[in-house]
Amino acid sequence: MSTTPSWPAGYCIHPRAAGPGAGIVAAFRELPVAAIGDSMSRNIGTIGLRQYHRRLETVLCGPAVTVRVRPGDNLMIHKALMMVEPGDVLVIDGGGDVSQALVGGLMRTTCVARRLGGLVIDGAIRDLCEWAEDGMPIFARGHTHRGPSKDGPGEVNVPVACAGLVVMPGDLIVGDADGVIAIPADQAEDVLQKTRAHLVKEARIRETNRAGTADPERFDAVLREKGLPV
């Protein structure tokens, strides 16, 4: 007999995906999102979200617990908060709707108590003064005073699209003042090494820029290939 739950239409709750190990997570916490993005072809990351926590230097970093909700409804976000482990990041696909907030100050209290790593929301939030406090990084599409319903439907730990970013359960989510990016769990070690190598390269370029010894061929060669007489 099958033990797979038979979910009603529009509802699905899958177990939490483990994601990368603690050492990988800690290593990525020290890397800028821009450099990670550079090592992943410069075309991956959220678009149109803003940081609502006050401190620009705050870093969000942890494995994704994903949630897809009906715009303006947070029933399944409450369920996901019962499933998270310390350090997890909630990634919420709210369809980009900002007419009703999906999370507010009361839920922030729960997030802090559960030691959540942060939230990334393609939707709206409210109670901005509370979210601005230290201790719970959050990125969202917008804000409004209008509160959510709690009727469903929704899904937990399914593939989601959040502000142009495809996220799988367990992906490593990293966010800083520049934006938010997702690293597939099975590629995290490779991306870590590529990002570190990219930062070494950037350090060399920065030094030549500082010293005024940058090689003009870095760009002139590209221009000549395009037919420009330089």
C-alpha positions in Angstrom: 0.0 0.0 0.0 1.3 3.4 -0.9 2.3 5.7 2.0 2.4 8.8 -0.3 -0.2 11.4 1.0 -3.1 12.2 -1.3 -3.2 16.0 -1.2 -6.3 18.0 -2.2 -5.9 20.1 -5.2 -3.7 23.2 -4.6 -2.1 21.7 -1.4 1.2 19.8 -1.0 3.6 19.5 2.0 6.9 17.8 1.4 9.6 17.1 4.0 12.4 19.5 4.5 15.4 19.1 2.2 18.7 19.0 4.1 20.8 21.2 1.8 24.6 21.7 2.0 26.6 21.0 5.1 27.3 23.5 7.8 30.9 24.1 6.6 29.7 25.0 3.1 27.1 27.4 4.5 29.6 29.1 6.8 32.0 29.5 3.9 29.4 31.2 1.7 28.5 33.6 4.5 31.9 35.2 4.0 31.4 35.7 0.2 29.7 38.7 -1.5 26.6 37.9 -3.6 28.0 39.8 -6.5 31.1 37.6 -6.7 29.0 34.4 -6.4 26.8 35.7 -9.2 29.9 36.4 -11.3 31.0 32.8 -10.9 27.6 31.6 -12.0 27.5 33.4 -15.3 26.1 36.7 -14.0 22.5 35.9 -14.9 21.2 34.3 -11.7 19.5 36.1 -8.8 16.4 37.9 -7.7 15.1 41.0 -9.5 13.0 43.7 -7.9 13.3 42.8 -4.2 14.5 45.2 -1.5 16.1 44.7 1.9 13.9 45.6 4.8 16.3 44.9 7.7 18.2 48.1 8.6 21.9 47.0 8.6 23.3 46.9 5.1 26.1 44.6 6.2 23.8 41.8 7.4 24.2 38.6 5.4 21.4 36.0 4.9 22.7 32.5 4.3 21.1 29.1 4.7 19.3 26.2 3.0 16.0 27.0 1.4 12.6 25.9 2.7 10.3 26.9 -0.1 6.7 28.0 0.0 4.2 28.7 -2.8 1.1 30.6 -1.7 -2.0 32.2 -3.2 -1.3 35.9 -3.3 -2.3 37.5 -0.1 -2.6 34.2 1.9 -0.1 32.9 4.4 -1.6 29.7 5.7 1.3 27.6 4.3 3.9 30.0 5.6 2.7 29.3 9.1 2.9 25.5 8.3 6.5 25.9 7.0 7.5 27.7 10.1 6.6 24.6 12.1 9.0 22.6 9.9 12.1 24.8 9.7 15.3 24.1 11.5 17.7 26.8 12.8 19.5 28.6 10.0 16.9 27.7 7.3 15.8 30.5 4.9 12.1 30.7 3.9 11.8 31.4 0.2 8.2 32.4 -0.5 6.6 32.6 -4.0 3.7 35.0 -3.5 3.3 35.8 -7.2 4.8 39.3 -6.8 1.5 40.6 -5.3 1.8 43.5 -3.0 -1.8 44.2 -2.2 -1.8 42.2 1.0 1.2 41.5 3.3 2.2 37.8 3.7 4.2 38.3 7.0 4.2 40.8 9.8 5.5 41.5 13.2 3.9 38.5 15.0 5.4 36.1 12.5 8.7 37.8 12.9 8.6 36.9 16.6 8.1 33.3 15.5 11.0 33.5 13.0 13.3 34.8 15.8 12.1 32.1 18.2 12.7 29.4 15.6 16.2 30.9 14.8 15.3 31.2 11.1 18.2 32.3 8.9 16.0 34.9 7.1 13.2 35.3 4.6 13.0 36.0 0.8 9.5 37.0 -0.3 8.1 37.7 -3.8 5.3 39.6 -2.1 4.6 42.2 0.6 5.3 42.5 4.3 4.0 44.8 7.0 5.2 46.1 10.4 8.3 47.6 8.9 9.7 49.0 12.2 9.9 45.5 13.6 11.5 44.0 10.6 14.1 46.8 10.6 15.4 45.5 13.9 18.5 43.4 14.0 18.3 39.6 14.0 16.1 38.6 11.1 17.2 39.5 7.6 14.3 39.8 5.1 14.0 40.7 1.4 10.6 41.4 -0.1 8.9 42.9 -3.1 7.1 45.6 -1.2 5.0 46.5 1.9 1.5 47.4 2.8 -0.6 47.7 6.0 -3.2 45.3 4.6 -3.0 41.9 6.3 -3.3 38.4 4.8 -6.0 35.7 4.8 -5.2 32.2 6.2 -7.3 30.0 3.9 -4.8 28.4 1.5 -4.2 26.9 -0.9 -0.4 26.5 -0.9 2.6 24.2 -1.1 5.7 23.6 1.0 9.1 22.4 -0.2 8.3 22.4 -3.9 10.2 24.1 -6.7 9.3 27.9 -6.8 10.0 31.0 -8.8 10.8 33.9 -6.5 11.4 37.3 -8.2 13.0 35.7 -11.2 15.0 33.2 -9.2 14.3 29.5 -9.5 14.7 27.8 -6.1 14.6 24.2 -5.2 14.1 23.0 -1.6 17.6 22.7 0.0 19.3 25.2 -2.3 21.7 27.4 -0.5 20.4 31.0 -0.4 22.7 33.9 0.1 21.6 37.5 0.4 23.4 40.8 1.1 23.0 44.4 0.2 23.4 43.7 -3.5 20.7 41.0 -3.8 19.8 37.4 -3.3 21.1 34.3 -5.1 20.4 30.5 -5.0 23.1 27.9 -5.3 22.0 24.4 -6.1 23.0 22.1 -3.2 24.8 19.7 -5.4 26.9 22.5 -7.0 27.7 24.4 -3.9 31.3 23.1 -3.5 32.1 23.8 -7.1 30.6 27.3 -6.9 32.5 28.0 -3.7 35.8 27.2 -5.3 35.0 29.3 -8.4 33.9 32.2 -6.3 37.1 32.2 -4.3 39.2 32.1 -7.5 37.1 35.0 -8.9 37.9 37.0 -5.8 41.6 36.4 -6.2 41.3 37.6 -9.7 39.4 40.7 -8.6 42.1 41.5 -6.0 44.7 41.5 -8.7 42.7 43.8 -10.9 41.9 46.1 -8.0 45.6 46.5 -7.3 46.5 47.4 -10.9 43.6 49.9 -10.8 45.0 51.4 -7.6 48.5 51.6 -9.0 47.5 52.8 -12.4 49.2 49.9 -14.1 46.1 48.2 -15.6 46.8 46.6 -19.0 45.0 48.5 -21.8 44.8 45.3 -23.8 42.2 44.0 -21.4 39.6 46.1 -23.3 41.4 47.2 -26.5 41.6 43.6 -27.7 37.8 43.2 -27.4 37.3 46.5 -29.3 39.6 45.4 -32.1 37.7 42.1 -32.4 34.6 44.2 -33.0 36.4 46.1 -35.8 37.2 49.3 -34.0 40.6 51.0 -34.9 42.2 51.3 -31.4 
